[in-house]
């Protein structure tokens, strides 16, 4: 039977609207040349500059854990694998400071089974609906970080994951794995100390199922980096094309009619 595959883009493009942490350098794409040369061929080139931490990006463990992996040290198999989505969007809609709890993970497991070893865990807050409106996505359009409001992962949940499960990568659809009002960034510190990298500002999670997909993260390969811009995408598990029961019965009936008519024709002959 034939199979079908579906690919899902999980990245925001980098442009003048890309959202960055309020205190860092935003993305700049500066024209060098875009025209026909004197020799008659077309040529274009741009300079780019930005902080490592903005838009859809990777946090390497070194970002908050001395001695942990830098961006270029993360093994490739940590950036690719079977993934799951924890949906707490209904709770985040009621509380912009919502933090994922261990009970949220336990509720997911009651419905979908135990979180697999070496899984990539994505946390869906429904926050992508605010992109690229900086004020609603971050909670402020100023550089005052005390005004940040967006959901994250509670430190107790990060400890629960480290102590009870074996996830290899976490991702979230907000600017940080710690919620906006955090000042100690405990989830960063807990997970990154165990060399569990993070993905932030992951896009289009609403298109993903709770499980049954493979995720790929391809960060800029920055030597010694604490993170970097990242292209993230997913492939839904292959689905075999099957015929439903009604169609099978209809086909069976057509086959019998054809055989009967052929047999009558044979008798007439």
N, C-alpha and C positions, 0 to 999 in steps of 0.2 A: 504494500500500500504506500502511496506517496506521503511525504511528510512536508509540513510547512514550518517556517521559522519567522520570527518577528524580532526586529531589532528596535531598541528603545534608546533614544538620546537622553542622557542624564546630566548634560552640561549646559550652562548658559554661555553664550558667545561673549568674548571680550571686546568691549567697545566703550564709548563715552558714558554709557549708562551703567556699566558694571559696578556693583556695590562692593566697597572695601571697608575694612575696619576704619572707624572715624579718624584715627590718629596716624594712619600710614599713607604712603604714596599711592595714589590711584593709577589706573591703567592709562598710559599715553601711547598713542599710535601716530607717529609723526612722519609725514611724507618726506622722502628723500628725492624721489624722481618717479614720475608716471607719465611717460610720453614716448614718442618715437625718437630714436636716436638719429644722429647725422648719417649713420649707415643704413637707415631705413627699417630697422626692426624695432618692435615695441619692447619696452623694459619698464618694470616697476619695482620699487623697493621702499621699505619703511623702517624706521627705528621704533623699537618698543621699550618701555620702561614701566616698572610697577613693583609694589611690594610682593613678597612671596604669598602673602595671606590676603586674598581677595578674590571675588568671583568664585566660580567652582574650583576648589583647590584641595590639595593634600596638606595635612599636617604630618610631618615626619615625627617620630617619637622624640627626636632631639629638641623639638620645639619647647618641651616642658620637662625633659628628663636628661640630665647630663650623662653622657656616656652611652645613651641609647642611639639607635640607628639615625643617621642622616638620610636625606632623601635618596641619595645614590646608593646607600647601603641596604635599603629595603629589598629583600628577595622578591623576585618577580612573582613567585607563587603566592605571596601575600597580597598581591594586587589583583588577582584573578581567582574566581571560584564561585561555587554555589552560594546564593544569597537569600536572605529573608527580609521581609518588611514588617516592622512593628507599627501599626496604625493607631496613633493616639490623637488624630486630627480633631475628633469631636471634643476632647478635653482641652486641647490647645485653643480651640475656637472660643471657649468660655474663659480661658485664663492664659493671657500671652506670656506669663511667667511659668507656665506648666513645666514640670520636670518629670521625665520618664522614671517610673518606679519599678522595683522588683515585681510588684504585683501585676504590672502591665505585662512583663515578660512571662509570668506564670499563667496569666490569662491567655496569652498567645499560645503557650505550650499545651494548655488544656484543649485548645481547638485544633492545633496543627501538629502536635507532637513536640518532643524535645528539640531544642535548638541543636542542630548537628555540629559535631566537632569541625573546626576549621571553616566555619561559615562566615560570610560577610554579613553583618547586621546593619540594616538601614532603619532609621527612625523617621517616620512620616508624620509631620505636624500639620500638613496642609499649608505650609508657609509660602510655597511657591506662588500662590495666588496674589501675593503682594509684590513680587518682583516685576519691574525694577524700581518701585516706589521706595526710595530710601527711608522716608519717615515712617512708613508703616512696616517695612521689612525689618528695620533696626530698632524702631521705637523713637528715633530722633534723626534729624538731618543736620545736627550740629556735631561738633567734636567733643561734646560733653558725654563721656562714657557712663556717667551715673544715670543717664536718661535711657540707656539701652533696655529694651523689653522684647524678648523673644524666648521661645521654649528651648530646653536643653535636656541633658541626661543628668539625673540626680547622682551625686557621688556614691550613695548607697547602692545604686544600680550598677555603677562601674565596679565597685568592690564585689558585688554579687556575681557579676560576669567573670571577673578574674578568679574568684574562688570556686565557682560552680560550673562554669562552661568554658569552652575553648574557642571563642571567636577570634578571628585573625585580623579583622579590619572592621571599623565602625564608620557609619556615615549618617549625616543629618541634613535636612533641608533648610536649616537656619544658618546664621553666620558663625556659630560656635557650638561645640558639643556641650559646653557649659551654658547655662541660661544667661540671658542678658544682664541680670543683676548680680552675677557672680563677681567677686573680687579676689577669690583665692584660686579659681580655675582647677578645682579638685578633680573633676572627671578627666581633664587633660592629664594631670599629674599621675593619677592612678593608672590609667590605661597606657600612657606613653612609657611609664616606668617598666611596663611589661612588654614593650615593643609591639604594642597594638596601635597602628597608625589611625588617623582620623581623616574623614572627608567632610568638607563643609560646603554649604550652598549647593547641595546636590539638587538637580532640577528634575521636574516631571515625574516625581515618584508616584503621582496619582495614576500613572499608566501601568504600574507594576502590580502583580498579584502578591499575596502574602508570602508565597514561596513558589519554587518551580522556575527559577531563572538563574542565569550565570551573569555575573557582573565583571566588568573589566575597567581598571583604572590605569591611566597612562599619564603620570605626572612628568613635567619637565625634569630632565635628568641633571639636577643641579648638584655638583660636587660640594659636599659639606652643607647642603641646604637644610633649613628647618621646615621646608615645605616647598610648595610651588604650584603654579597653574596646572590644572589637571583636566584631561578629557576623560569622561566617564560614560559608559554605555552598557547596555544589558541585552542579552539574547534570551528570549523566552524559550523554555524547553520545547523541543519538537513535539508536534501533535500529529498523530496519524489521521489521515482523512478517512473517515468511516461513513458507511451508509446507515441511516437510522432504521429502526425496526419496520416502520411503515413502508419505507421505500423498498426494503427487502421483500416484504409481503407482496407489494405491487409488482415487483420484478418477477417474483415467483409465479404470480398469477398469469402474467404476460407469457412467461415461458410455457406454462401448461396449455394455454390457449393456442400458442403457436404449434406445439407438438400435436395437439388434437386435430387442428386444421390440416397439418401435414399428413397425419394418419388417414384422415377422411379422403384427402386428395389421392393418397396411395391406393385406397380401396376403390375409388372411382376409376383409377387407371387400370 
